[in-house]
Structure formats: C-alpha cells, structure tokens
Amino acid sequence: MALAETAIEPRQCPFCGTDIASPGAGFIRHVEDEPECRDAFETWRDRVSDDMRGGWAG
C-alpha cells in the first residue's frame, strides 16, 4: 500500500499508486476493478465514517 506523508496526487490511487482517469469516477472504477484497492478503500471508509457527522456519503 502506498502511503504518503506529504501531498497526495489526485490522479493516482492512494492505495497502490496507479494512475487513474480522474479523481472522482475514475477512482471509483479503479477501486471496483482492483480487489486489493477495494479492500483498502473499505477499510479506510470504515475507519473515517465515525469521524464525519452523519457518516460519509461517498
């Protein structure tokens, strides 16, 4: 898993570093197509969902 301690490049997957088509829909397509990234995204979402009032809608 690629972890950044500085700025994150919005056109790269934060989990594997692969270039993605766009930071929105392109990211979601990438996560849906890559099981390792999907698992990492789900873990991340579970961890941050309680940090946001009313949950995270993304």
Secondary structure in CASP SS format (residue, H / E / C, confidence):
PFRMAT SS
TARGET T0000
AUTHOR 0000-0000-0000
METHOD secondary structure of the structure
MODEL  1
M C 1.00
A C 1.00
L C 1.00
A C 1.00
E C 1.00
T C 1.00
A C 1.00
I C 1.00
E C 1.00
P C 1.00
R C 1.00
Q E 1.00
C C 1.00
P C 1.00
F C 1.00
C C 1.00
G C 1.00
T C 1.00
D E 1.00
I C 1.00
A C 1.00
S C 1.00
P C 1.00
G C 1.00
A H 1.00
G H 1.00
F H 1.00
I H 1.00
R H 1.00
H H 1.00
V H 1.00
E H 1.00
D H 1.00
E C 1.00
P H 1.00
E H 1.00
C H 1.00
R H 1.00
D H 1.00
A H 1.00
F H 1.00
E H 1.00
T H 1.00
W H 1.00
R H 1.00
D H 1.00
R H 1.00
V H 1.00
S H 1.00
D H 1.00
D H 1.00
M C 1.00
R C 1.00
G C 1.00
G C 1.00
W C 1.00
A C 1.00
G C 1.00
END
